[in-house]
Amino acid sequence: MRLKSNIWVAAYLRRCQTEGVFGAVRRRGAEEAGAVFVKVALLDGNAMLYAPAPQSSYDDDRPVDRFFVPVAPQPLPEQTVEERLTKEIRFDPDAWIVETEDRAGRHFLELAKA
């Protein structure tokens, strides 16, 4: 069983804070199992967006972990990221949106293996 989304988000934001990165919940989703999207604003008009990894990325040895994949390999204009998030919310109203700000683009997420 995976950690509840609300607990995972709280722990993630605490991790960001300990690293000196500002982060906030922009949209609360379903507390139990809402998908979490993480936007990393680079403070130059661009951002990276990380989405939940497909279920095929999960290992039977680590079923409780949460893995993410970048939506694009390079930073996108923030407007493009916002449009994508709007589409995601229309598709899944239980989704969470977490936003951090870091010029270096640090995300502190476990990325799925390619």
CORMO-V439210 format. One line per field, one symbol per residue. phi: phi as a letter, one per 20 degrees, with the letter a starting at -180 (. if undefined). A space follows every 50 residues. Layout:
phi: ???
This chain:
phi: .egggffffffffffgffendfbbeebedfffbffdddddfemcndbdcd dgffgfeeeffcfefddccffcfcgdggfffffffgfffffcfefdcdcc cbgemfcmdeefff
